[in-house]
Amino acid sequence: MASSKAGTLRKVVLASLIGTTIEWYDFFLYGTAAALVFNKVFFPAADPLTGALLSFATYALGFAARPLGGVIFGHYGDRIGRKKLLMISLVLMGAATVAIGLLPTYAQVGVAAPLMLVGLRLVQGFAVGGEWGGAVLIVAEHGGAKHRGFWAGWPQVGVPAGNLLAAAILALMAANQSEADFLSWGWRVPFLLSAVLIGVGWWVRSAVDESPAFEKAREAGGASSAPVLEAITTKPKALAIGAGLRVAENIGFYIVTTFSVLYITQQVGLPRQIALNGLMIGAGVELFTLPLCAYLSDKIGRRPVYAAGALAMGVGAFGFFRLLDTGDPMMIYLAITGGMVAHGAMYGPQAAFLSELFPTRIRYSGTSLAYQVTSVFAGSLAPIIATWFLKETGSWTPIAIYVAGAAAISFTAALLAKETKGKTLAEIDGP
């Protein structure tokens, strides 16, 4: 029986990891393309930094739709189940990504091109808004209390895996094409490949069982009629702490993975290949450090591991830009990798940490709200704020201070949170 349960858990973890990797591949592909391509293809009339600001603005709109996705998917995920909503989010994300790869350019249809880009980015944001909560919960609610941090951390690995896949495919296209060919059609290939990836994700996820914790709560008549409202009215402190935990992780991540591409290519003046190689190396290292940090959160606690990651991100922000300014590829790779390791120390324990803040009846809604609402004010604005600081001051110092301020918020949230490692779902649900 124990072997059967372990086999089921491994299947759920694998399906969740593959699906999450595919969805985040789609989402991050846009971010990397926004830094390298979209400012030239969809906003060609602007100067380089203004074009980058406009490109990042469309990127940010995807985040604006994430809370709506979190609310809608969270509501139905708490009422009819985690699995159904995960399948819907997968299809929505894939369809939008393929459509971006088919868009006409500004030169072909004028202002209609960026408008269509915005619309599809909103669909992407809506879909990923529902993805995260379902993916981590279906794992967290299958596993036991002793190793929940480790197992729930595996869907999180889909983030660096998706980022690595997106950067690798773009780097491959960029390395084997002229600038003109890459801007003409090469950038479209990674977007169109999403059609194949979505088919794989659907096949894998369709074999996964529904969350046993959700099934048990539904059979006991424990489903909430208004889970989003209940989360807001009964768990405001949990929502605030969850949002605070997200600030540094989210801002730091998008400075390291998105803004750094712009900084390296336009400010330092290096080829795009250096930036993409750095992203691949950093994401590759995080594939290993993230589950390690999730494992440590089961051993020494969610709070100390998370707080250490926030501290490393805040202090490391100043060294990060100094290393980029050297123009030495090895130093740039070291900077990006260090940022990804700090991110992993927060992102690894985060799935279990946020899940354990809410009872089963409102867990999808509560975790999605804490996770996705923060994204609007943190990750979506980070590249825009950083680009504006650079444009206005010509210096990275205010950007590093911005990251350090975010880190202080998450460090404080980690200290204020209750330690939840080892708690059973029954203990979290209460009487």
DRENDO-1510 file (C-alpha; in Angstrom, 1 decimal, always signed):
<recs>
REC; n; res; u; v; w
REC; 1; MET; +0.0; +0.0; +0.0 .
REC; 2; ALA; +2.8; +2.4; +0.9 .
REC; 3; SER; +4.6; +1.6; -2.3 .
REC; 4; SER; +1.4; +2.3; -4.3 .
REC; 5; LYS; +1.0; +5.7; -2.5 .
REC; 6; ALA; +4.6; +6.5; -3.2 .
REC; 7; GLY; +4.1; +5.6; -6.9 .
REC; 8; THR; +1.0; +7.8; -7.1 .
REC; 9; LEU; +2.9; +10.7; -5.6 .
REC; 10; ARG; +5.8; +10.4; -8.0 .
REC; 11; LYS; +3.4; +10.3; -10.9 .
REC; 12; VAL; +1.6; +13.4; -9.6 .
REC; 13; VAL; +4.9; +15.2; -9.1 .
REC; 14; LEU; +6.2; +14.3; -12.6 .
REC; 15; ALA; +2.9; +15.4; -14.3 .
REC; 16; SER; +2.9; +18.6; -12.3 .
REC; 17; LEU; +6.5; +19.3; -13.1 .
REC; 18; ILE; +6.1; +18.7; -16.8 .
REC; 19; GLY; +3.0; +20.8; -17.1 .
REC; 20; THR; +4.5; +23.6; -15.1 .
REC; 21; THR; +7.6; +23.6; -17.1 .
REC; 22; ILE; +5.6; +23.9; -20.3 .
REC; 23; GLU; +3.4; +26.7; -19.0 .
REC; 24; TRP; +6.3; +28.7; -17.7 .
REC; 25; TYR; +8.3; +28.1; -20.9 .
REC; 26; ASP; +5.4; +29.9; -22.6 .
REC; 27; PHE; +5.4; +32.7; -20.1 .
REC; 28; PHE; +9.1; +33.3; -19.9 .
REC; 29; LEU; +9.6; +33.0; -23.7 .
REC; 30; TYR; +7.6; +36.2; -23.9 .
REC; 31; GLY; +9.8; +37.9; -21.3 .
REC; 32; THR; +13.0; +37.1; -23.1 .
REC; 33; ALA; +11.6; +38.0; -26.5 .
REC; 34; ALA; +10.4; +41.3; -25.0 .
REC; 35; ALA; +14.0; +42.2; -24.1 .
REC; 36; LEU; +15.5; +41.0; -27.4 .
REC; 37; VAL; +12.9; +41.2; -30.2 .
REC; 38; PHE; +9.6; +42.9; -29.5 .
REC; 39; ASN; +11.0; +46.4; -29.1 .
REC; 40; LYS; +12.3; +46.1; -32.7 .
REC; 41; VAL; +9.4; +44.1; -34.2 .
REC; 42; PHE; +6.4; +45.8; -32.6 .
REC; 43; PHE; +7.7; +49.2; -31.4 .
REC; 44; PRO; +10.3; +50.1; -34.1 .
REC; 45; ALA; +9.7; +53.8; -34.1 .
REC; 46; ALA; +11.0; +54.4; -30.5 .
REC; 47; ASP; +14.6; +54.9; -29.4 .
REC; 48; PRO; +16.1; +51.7; -27.9 .
REC; 49; LEU; +15.3; +52.3; -24.2 .
REC; 50; THR; +11.9; +53.7; -24.9 .
REC; 51; GLY; +11.1; +50.8; -27.1 .
REC; 52; ALA; +12.3; +48.5; -24.3 .
REC; 53; LEU; +9.9; +50.3; -21.9 .
REC; 54; LEU; +7.0; +49.8; -24.3 .
REC; 55; SER; +7.9; +46.2; -24.8 .
REC; 56; PHE; +8.2; +45.6; -21.1 .
REC; 57; ALA; +4.8; +47.3; -20.6 .
REC; 58; THR; +3.1; +44.7; -22.7 .
REC; 59; TYR; +5.1; +42.1; -20.7 .
REC; 60; ALA; +3.7; +43.6; -17.5 .
REC; 61; LEU; +0.1; +43.4; -18.7 .
REC; 62; GLY; +0.4; +39.6; -18.5 .
REC; 63; PHE; +0.9; +40.0; -14.8 .
REC; 64; ALA; -2.2; +42.3; -14.5 .
REC; 65; ALA; -4.4; +39.4; -15.7 .
REC; 66; ARG; -2.9; +36.9; -13.3 .
REC; 67; PRO; -5.0; +37.9; -10.2 .
REC; 68; LEU; -8.1; +37.5; -12.3 .
REC; 69; GLY; -6.9; +34.1; -13.4 .
REC; 70; GLY; -6.1; +33.3; -9.7 .
REC; 71; VAL; -9.6; +34.3; -8.6 .
REC; 72; ILE; -11.5; +32.5; -11.3 .
REC; 73; PHE; -9.4; +29.3; -11.2 .
REC; 74; GLY; -9.2; +29.4; -7.4 .
REC; 75; HIS; -12.9; +29.7; -7.1 .
REC; 76; TYR; -13.6; +26.7; -9.3 .
REC; 77; GLY; -10.6; +24.8; -8.1 .
REC; 78; ASP; -11.9; +24.9; -4.6 .
REC; 79; ARG; -15.4; +23.9; -5.7 .
REC; 80; ILE; -15.0; +21.3; -8.5 .
REC; 81; GLY; -11.4; +20.2; -8.2 .
REC; 82; ARG; -7.7; +21.0; -8.9 .
REC; 83; LYS; -7.2; +18.7; -12.0 .
REC; 84; LYS; -9.9; +20.1; -14.3 .
REC; 85; LEU; -8.7; +23.7; -13.9 .
REC; 86; LEU; -5.1; +22.6; -14.5 .
REC; 87; MET; -6.0; +21.1; -17.9 .
REC; 88; ILE; -7.9; +24.3; -18.9 .
REC; 89; SER; -5.0; +26.6; -18.0 .
REC; 90; LEU; -2.6; +24.4; -20.0 .
REC; 91; VAL; -4.7; +24.7; -23.2 .
REC; 92; LEU; -5.2; +28.5; -22.8 .
REC; 93; MET; -1.6; +29.2; -22.3 .
REC; 94; GLY; -0.5; +27.1; -25.3 .
REC; 95; ALA; -3.1; +28.6; -27.6 .
REC; 96; ALA; -2.0; +32.1; -26.8 .
REC; 97; THR; +1.7; +31.4; -27.2 .
REC; 98; VAL; +1.2; +29.8; -30.6 .
REC; 99; ALA; -0.9; +32.7; -31.7 .
REC; 100; ILE; +1.9; +35.2; -30.7 .
REC; 101; GLY; +4.2; +33.2; -33.0 .
REC; 102; LEU; +1.8; +33.9; -35.9 .
REC; 103; LEU; +1.3; +37.6; -35.3 .
REC; 104; PRO; +2.0; +40.1; -38.1 .
REC; 105; THR; +4.6; +42.8; -37.3 .
REC; 106; TYR; +4.2; +46.6; -36.9 .
REC; 107; ALA; +5.6; +47.0; -40.4 .
REC; 108; GLN; +2.9; +44.8; -41.8 .
REC; 109; VAL; -0.3; +46.0; -40.0 .
REC; 110; GLY; +0.7; +49.0; -38.0 .
REC; 111; VAL; -0.7; +49.6; -34.5 .
REC; 112; ALA; -2.9; +46.5; -34.8 .
REC; 113; ALA; +0.2; +44.3; -34.2 .
REC; 114; PRO; +1.1; +45.6; -30.7 .
REC; 115; LEU; -2.7; +45.6; -29.8 .
REC; 116; MET; -3.0; +41.9; -30.7 .
REC; 117; LEU; +0.2; +41.2; -28.8 .
REC; 118; VAL; -1.3; +42.9; -25.7 .
REC; 119; GLY; -4.5; +40.8; -26.1 .
REC; 120; LEU; -2.6; +37.5; -26.3 .
REC; 121; ARG; -0.4; +38.5; -23.4 .
REC; 122; LEU; -3.5; +39.0; -21.3 .
REC; 123; VAL; -4.6; +35.5; -22.1 .
REC; 124; GLN; -1.2; +34.2; -21.1 .
REC; 125; GLY; -1.4; +36.0; -17.8 .
REC; 126; PHE; -4.9; +34.8; -17.1 .
REC; 127; ALA; -3.9; +31.2; -17.7 .
REC; 128; VAL; -0.7; +31.2; -15.6 .
REC; 129; GLY; -2.7; +32.9; -12.8 .
REC; 130; GLY; -4.6; +29.7; -12.4 .
REC; 131; GLU; -1.7; +27.3; -13.1 .
REC; 132; TRP; +0.5; +27.8; -10.1 .
REC; 133; GLY; -2.0; +27.2; -7.3 .
REC; 134; GLY; -3.4; +24.1; -8.9 .
REC; 135; ALA; +0.0; +22.6; -9.8 .
REC; 136; VAL; +1.5; +23.0; -6.3 .
REC; 137; LEU; -1.6; +22.0; -4.4 .
REC; 138; ILE; -2.3; +18.8; -6.2 .
REC; 139; VAL; +1.2; +17.7; -5.1 .
REC; 140; ALA; +1.1; +19.2; -1.6 .
REC; 141; GLU; -2.3; +17.5; -1.0 .
REC; 142; HIS; -1.1; +14.1; -2.2 .
REC; 143; GLY; +2.0; +14.0; +0.0 .
REC; 144; GLY; +2.5; +13.6; +3.7 .
REC; 145; ALA; +3.5; +16.3; +6.2 .
REC; 146; LYS; +7.1; +15.1; +6.8 .
REC; 147; HIS; +8.3; +15.7; +3.2 .
REC; 148; ARG; +5.7; +18.1; +1.9 .
REC; 149; GLY; +8.2; +20.9; +1.4 .
REC; 150; PHE; +10.4; +18.7; -0.8 .
REC; 151; TRP; +7.6; +17.2; -2.9 .
REC; 152; ALA; +5.7; +20.5; -3.3 .
REC; 153; GLY; +8.9; +22.2; -4.3 .
REC; 154; TRP; +9.2; +20.1; -7.5 .
REC; 155; PRO; +6.4; +21.9; -9.4 .
REC; 156; GLN; +8.5; +25.0; -8.6 .
REC; 157; VAL; +11.4; +23.5; -10.6 .
REC; 158; GLY; +9.2; +24.0; -13.6 .
REC; 159; VAL; +10.0; +27.7; -13.4 .
REC; 160; PRO; +13.8; +27.5; -14.0 .
REC; 161; ALA; +13.2; +24.5; -16.3 .
REC; 162; GLY; +10.8; +26.5; -18.4 .
REC; 163; ASN; +13.1; +29.5; -18.3 .
REC; 164; LEU; +16.1; +27.3; -19.3 .
REC; 165; LEU; +14.1; +25.8; -22.2 .
REC; 166; ALA; +12.9; +29.2; -23.5 .
REC; 167; ALA; +16.4; +30.7; -23.3 .
REC; 168; ALA; +18.0; +27.6; -24.8 .
REC; 169; ILE; +15.7; +27.5; -27.9 .
REC; 170; LEU; +16.0; +31.3; -28.4 .
REC; 171; ALA; +19.8; +31.1; -28.0 .
REC; 172; LEU; +19.9; +28.2; -30.5 .
REC; 173; MET; +18.0; +30.3; -33.0 .
REC; 174; ALA; +20.0; +33.4; -32.4 .
REC; 175; ALA; +23.4; +31.6; -32.7 .
REC; 176; ASN; +22.5; +30.1; -36.1 .
REC; 177; GLN; +20.9; +33.0; -37.8 .
REC; 178; SER; +21.8; +36.5; -38.9 .
REC; 179; GLU; +20.2; +39.4; -37.0 .
REC; 180; ALA; +17.9; +40.0; -39.9 .
REC; 181; ASP; +16.7; +36.4; -40.1 .
REC; 182; PHE; +16.2; +36.2; -36.3 .
REC; 183; LEU; +14.1; +39.3; -36.3 .
REC; 184; SER; +12.2; +38.3; -39.4 .
REC; 185; TRP; +11.2; +34.8; -38.5 .
REC; 186; GLY; +13.6; +33.0; -36.2 .
REC; 187; TRP; +12.1; +34.3; -33.0 .
REC; 188; ARG; +8.7; +32.8; -34.0 .
REC; 189; VAL; +9.9; +29.2; -34.0 .
REC; 190; PRO; +10.0; +28.8; -30.1 .
REC; 191; PHE; +6.5; +30.2; -29.9 .
REC; 192; LEU; +5.1; +27.8; -32.5 .
REC; 193; LEU; +6.9; +24.8; -30.8 .
REC; 194; SER; +4.5; +25.3; -27.9 .
REC; 195; ALA; +1.9; +23.4; -29.8 .
REC; 196; VAL; +3.9; +20.2; -29.5 .
REC; 197; LEU; +4.7; +20.9; -25.8 .
REC; 198; ILE; +1.1; +21.4; -24.9 .
REC; 199; GLY; +0.1; +18.1; -26.4 .
REC; 200; VAL; +2.7; +16.4; -24.2 .
REC; 201; GLY; +1.5; +18.2; -21.2 .
REC; 202; TRP; -2.1; +17.3; -21.8 .
REC; 203; TRP; -1.2; +13.6; -22.2 .
REC; 204; VAL; +0.8; +13.5; -18.9 .
REC; 205; ARG; -1.7; +15.5; -16.8 .
REC; 206; SER; -4.7; +13.5; -18.0 .
REC; 207; ALA; -3.4; +10.4; -16.1 .
REC; 208; VAL; -3.2; +12.2; -12.7 .
REC; 209; ASP; -5.7; +11.6; -9.9 .
REC; 210; GLU; -7.6; +14.4; -8.2 .
REC; 211; SER; -6.3; +15.7; -4.9 .
REC; 212; PRO; -7.3; +13.3; -2.1 .
REC; 213; ALA; -7.5; +16.1; +0.4 .
REC; 214; PHE; -10.0; +18.0; -1.9 .
REC; 215; GLU; -12.0; +14.8; -2.4 .
REC; 216; LYS; -12.2; +14.2; +1.3 .
REC; 217; ALA; -13.3; +17.8; +2.0 .
REC; 218; ARG; -15.9; +17.7; -0.7 .
REC; 219; GLU; -17.4; +14.4; +0.5 .
REC; 220; ALA; -17.6; +15.8; +4.0 .
REC; 221; GLY; -19.5; +18.8; +2.7 .
REC; 222; GLY; -16.6; +21.1; +3.3 .
REC; 223; ALA; -16.5; +23.0; +0.0 .
REC; 224; SER; -16.9; +26.8; +0.3 .
REC; 225; SER; -19.6; +28.5; -1.7 .
REC; 226; ALA; -17.4; +31.6; -2.0 .
REC; 227; PRO; -13.8; +30.6; -1.4 .
REC; 228; VAL; -12.2; +33.8; -2.5 .
REC; 229; LEU; -14.4; +36.0; -0.2 .
REC; 230; GLU; -13.8; +33.5; +2.6 .
REC; 231; ALA; -10.1; +33.7; +2.2 .
REC; 232; ILE; -10.2; +37.5; +2.3 .
REC; 233; THR; -12.4; +37.8; +5.3 .
REC; 234; THR; -11.1; +34.9; +7.5 .
REC; 235; LYS; -7.4; +34.8; +6.6 .
REC; 236; PRO; -6.3; +38.4; +6.0 .
REC; 237; LYS; -3.0; +37.9; +8.0 .
REC; 238; ALA; -2.1; +34.8; +6.0 .
REC; 239; LEU; -2.8; +36.7; +2.7 .
REC; 240; ALA; -0.6; +39.6; +3.9 .
REC; 241; ILE; +2.3; +37.3; +5.0 .
REC; 242; GLY; +2.0; +35.3; +1.8 .
REC; 243; ALA; +2.1; +38.4; -0.3 .
REC; 244; GLY; +5.1; +39.7; +1.7 .
REC; 245; LEU; +7.0; +36.5; +1.1 .
REC; 246; ARG; +6.5; +36.9; -2.6 .
REC; 247; VAL; +7.9; +40.5; -3.0 .
REC; 248; ALA; +11.7; +39.8; -3.0 .
REC; 249; GLU; +11.4; +36.5; -4.8 .
REC; 250; ASN; +9.3; +38.0; -7.6 .
REC; 251; ILE; +11.1; +41.3; -8.0 .
REC; 252; GLY; +14.6; +39.7; -7.7 .
REC; 253; PHE; +13.7; +37.0; -10.2 .
REC; 254; TYR; +12.6; +39.3; -13.0 .
REC; 255; ILE; +15.5; +41.7; -12.5 .
REC; 256; VAL; +17.9; +38.7; -12.9 .
REC; 257; THR; +16.1; +36.9; -15.7 .
REC; 258; THR; +14.5; +39.7; -17.8 .
REC; 259; PHE; +16.0; +43.1; -17.1 .
REC; 260; SER; +19.6; +41.7; -17.0 .
REC; 261; VAL; +19.2; +40.7; -20.7 .
REC; 262; LEU; +18.4; +44.3; -21.6 .
REC; 263; TYR; +21.2; +45.6; -19.3 .
REC; 264; ILE; +23.9; +43.2; -20.8 .
REC; 265; THR; +23.0; +43.9; -24.4 .
REC; 266; GLN; +22.3; +47.7; -24.3 .
REC; 267; GLN; +24.2; +49.1; -21.3 .
REC; 268; VAL; +27.2; +46.8; -21.3 .
REC; 269; GLY; +27.1; +46.4; -25.0 .
REC; 270; LEU; +27.6; +42.6; -25.3 .
REC; 271; PRO; +26.0; +40.2; -27.8 .
REC; 272; ARG; +22.7; +38.7; -26.9 .
REC; 273; GLN; +24.3; +35.3; -26.8 .
REC; 274; ILE; +26.2; +36.2; -23.6 .
REC; 275; ALA; +22.9; +37.1; -21.9 .
REC; 276; LEU; +21.1; +34.0; -23.0 .
REC; 277; ASN; +24.0; +31.8; -22.0 .
REC; 278; GLY; +24.0; +33.3; -18.6 .
REC; 279; LEU; +20.3; +32.6; -18.3 .
REC; 280; MET; +20.8; +29.0; -19.3 .
REC; 281; ILE; +23.6; +28.5; -16.8 .
REC; 282; GLY; +21.7; +30.2; -14.0 .
REC; 283; ALA; +18.5; +28.2; -14.6 .
REC; 284; GLY; +20.5; +25.0; -14.9 .
REC; 285; VAL; +22.1; +25.5; -11.5 .
REC; 286; GLU; +18.7; +26.4; -10.0 .
REC; 287; LEU; +17.3; +23.1; -11.2 .
REC; 288; PHE; +19.4; +21.5; -8.5 .
REC; 289; THR; +19.5; +24.2; -5.7 .
REC; 290; LEU; +15.8; +24.8; -5.7 .
REC; 291; PRO; +14.7; +21.2; -4.6 .
REC; 292; LEU; +17.7; +21.2; -2.2 .
REC; 293; CYS; +16.3; +24.3; -0.5 .
REC; 294; ALA; +12.8; +22.7; -0.5 .
REC; 295; TYR; +14.3; +19.7; +1.2 .
REC; 296; LEU; +16.1; +21.9; +3.8 .
REC; 297; SER; +12.8; +23.5; +4.6 .
REC; 298; ASP; +11.5; +20.1; +5.8 .
REC; 299; LYS; +14.6; +19.7; +8.0 .
REC; 300; ILE; +15.3; +23.1; +9.5 .
REC; 301; GLY; +12.0; +25.0; +8.7 .
REC; 302; ARG; +10.4; +27.1; +6.1 .
REC; 303; ARG; +11.2; +30.4; +7.9 .
REC; 304; PRO; +15.0; +30.2; +8.1 .
REC; 305; VAL; +15.5; +29.0; +4.6 .
REC; 306; TYR; +13.3; +31.6; +3.1 .
REC; 307; ALA; +14.8; +34.4; +5.2 .
REC; 308; ALA; +18.3; +33.4; +4.1 .
REC; 309; GLY; +17.2; +33.6; +0.5 .
REC; 310; ALA; +15.7; +37.1; +0.9 .
REC; 311; LEU; +18.9; +38.3; +2.7 .
REC; 312; ALA; +21.1; +36.9; -0.1 .
REC; 313; MET; +19.0; +38.5; -2.8 .
REC; 314; GLY; +19.1; +41.9; -1.0 .
REC; 315; VAL; +22.8; +42.0; -0.3 .
REC; 316; GLY; +23.7; +40.4; -3.5 .
REC; 317; ALA; +21.9; +43.0; -5.7 .
REC; 318; PHE; +24.9; +45.4; -5.4 .
REC; 319; GLY; +27.4; +42.8; -6.4 .
REC; 320; PHE; +25.2; +41.6; -9.2 .
REC; 321; PHE; +25.5; +44.8; -11.2 .
REC; 322; ARG; +29.2; +45.2; -10.5 .
REC; 323; LEU; +29.8; +41.8; -12.0 .
REC; 324; LEU; +27.7; +42.6; -15.0 .
REC; 325; ASP; +29.6; +45.9; -15.6 .
REC; 326; THR; +32.9; +44.0; -15.9 .
REC; 327; GLY; +31.8; +42.8; -19.3 .
REC; 328; ASP; +33.6; +39.5; -18.5 .
REC; 329; PRO; +31.3; +36.6; -19.6 .
REC; 330; MET; +32.4; +34.5; -16.7 .
REC; 331; MET; +31.6; +37.2; -14.2 .
REC; 332; ILE; +28.2; +37.7; -15.8 .
REC; 333; TYR; +27.4; +34.0; -15.6 .
REC; 334; LEU; +28.5; +34.1; -11.9 .
REC; 335; ALA; +26.2; +37.1; -11.3 .
REC; 336; ILE; +23.1; +35.5; -12.9 .
REC; 337; THR; +23.8; +32.1; -11.2 .
REC; 338; GLY; +24.1; +33.8; -7.8 .
REC; 339; GLY; +20.8; +35.6; -8.3 .
REC; 340; MET; +19.1; +32.3; -9.3 .
REC; 341; VAL; +20.5; +30.5; -6.2 .
REC; 342; ALA; +19.1; +33.2; -3.9 .
REC; 343; HIS; +15.8; +33.0; -5.7 .
REC; 344; GLY; +15.7; +29.2; -5.3 .
REC; 345; ALA; +16.2; +29.5; -1.6 .
REC; 346; MET; +12.9; +31.4; -1.5 .
REC; 347; TYR; +11.1; +29.7; -4.3 .
REC; 348; GLY; +11.9; +26.1; -3.1 .
REC; 349; PRO; +10.0; +26.3; +0.2 .
REC; 350; GLN; +7.4; +28.7; -1.1 .
REC; 351; ALA; +4.9; +26.2; -2.4 .
REC; 352; ALA; +4.6; +24.4; +0.9 .
REC; 353; PHE; +4.9; +27.6; +2.9 .
REC; 354; LEU; +2.0; +29.3; +1.1 .
REC; 355; SER; -0.1; +26.2; +0.9 .
REC; 356; GLU; +0.1; +25.6; +4.7 .
REC; 357; LEU; -1.2; +29.1; +5.4 .
REC; 358; PHE; -4.8; +28.1; +4.3 .
REC; 359; PRO; -7.2; +25.3; +5.0 .
REC; 360; THR; -8.2; +22.9; +2.2 .
REC; 361; ARG; -11.6; +24.4; +1.6 .
REC; 362; ILE; -10.1; +27.7; +0.5 .
REC; 363; ARG; -6.5; +26.7; -0.2 .
REC; 364; TYR; -6.6; +27.2; -4.0 .
REC; 365; SER; -8.1; +30.6; -3.7 .
REC; 366; GLY; -5.9; +31.7; -0.8 .
REC; 367; THR; -2.6; +30.7; -2.3 .
REC; 368; SER; -3.6; +32.0; -5.7 .
REC; 369; LEU; -4.5; +35.4; -4.3 .
REC; 370; ALA; -1.3; +35.7; -2.2 .
REC; 371; TYR; +0.8; +34.6; -5.1 .
REC; 372; GLN; -0.8; +36.4; -8.1 .
REC; 373; VAL; -1.8; +39.7; -6.7 .
REC; 374; THR; +1.7; +40.3; -5.5 .
REC; 375; SER; +2.9; +39.6; -9.1 .
REC; 376; VAL; +1.1; +42.7; -10.3 .
REC; 377; PHE; +3.0; +45.0; -8.0 .
REC; 378; ALA; +6.3; +43.1; -7.9 .
REC; 379; GLY; +7.3; +41.1; -11.0 .
REC; 380; SER; +5.3; +42.9; -13.6 .
REC; 381; LEU; +6.7; +46.3; -12.7 .
REC; 382; ALA; +10.3; +45.2; -11.9 .
REC; 383; PRO; +11.7; +45.4; -15.4 .
REC; 384; ILE; +9.8; +48.6; -16.1 .
REC; 385; ILE; +11.0; +50.3; -12.9 .
REC; 386; ALA; +14.6; +49.1; -13.4 .
REC; 387; THR; +14.6; +50.4; -17.1 .
REC; 388; TRP; +13.2; +53.7; -16.0 .
REC; 389; PHE; +15.8; +54.1; -13.3 .
REC; 390; LEU; +18.5; +53.3; -15.8 .
REC; 391; LYS; +17.1; +55.7; -18.4 .
REC; 392; GLU; +16.8; +58.6; -15.9 .
REC; 393; THR; +20.0; +58.1; -13.9 .
REC; 394; GLY; +22.2; +56.0; -16.1 .
REC; 395; SER; +23.1; +54.1; -12.9 .
REC; 396; TRP; +22.3; +50.7; -11.5 .
REC; 397; THR; +22.5; +51.9; -7.8 .
REC; 398; PRO; +18.8; +52.8; -7.5 .
REC; 399; ILE; +17.9; +49.4; -9.0 .
REC; 400; ALA; +20.0; +47.6; -6.4 .
REC; 401; ILE; +18.4; +49.7; -3.6 .
REC; 402; TYR; +15.0; +48.8; -5.0 .
REC; 403; VAL; +15.8; +45.1; -4.9 .
REC; 404; ALA; +17.2; +45.4; -1.4 .
REC; 405; GLY; +14.0; +47.1; -0.2 .
REC; 406; ALA; +12.0; +44.3; -1.6 .
REC; 407; ALA; +14.3; +41.8; +0.2 .
REC; 408; ALA; +13.7; +43.6; +3.5 .
REC; 409; ILE; +9.9; +43.1; +3.1 .
REC; 410; SER; +10.2; +39.4; +2.4 .
REC; 411; PHE; +12.8; +38.9; +5.2 .
REC; 412; THR; +10.4; +40.5; +7.7 .
REC; 413; ALA; +7.4; +38.4; +6.4 .
REC; 414; ALA; +9.4; +35.2; +6.9 .
REC; 415; LEU; +10.2; +36.2; +10.5 .
REC; 416; LEU; +6.6; +37.1; +11.2 .
REC; 417; ALA; +5.2; +33.9; +9.7 .
REC; 418; LYS; +4.4; +30.9; +11.9 .
REC; 419; GLU; +6.6; +27.8; +11.3 .
REC; 420; THR; +4.5; +25.2; +9.5 .
REC; 421; LYS; +6.9; +22.4; +8.6 .
REC; 422; GLY; +5.7; +19.0; +9.7 .
REC; 423; LYS; +2.0; +20.0; +10.1 .
REC; 424; THR; -0.6; +17.7; +8.8 .
REC; 425; LEU; -3.4; +19.0; +6.6 .
REC; 426; ALA; -5.8; +18.0; +9.4 .
REC; 427; GLU; -4.0; +20.2; +11.8 .
REC; 428; ILE; -4.0; +23.1; +9.3 .
REC; 429; ASP; -7.7; +22.6; +8.5 .
REC; 430; GLY; -8.5; +22.7; +12.3 .
REC; 431; PRO; -11.6; +21.5; +14.0 .
</recs>
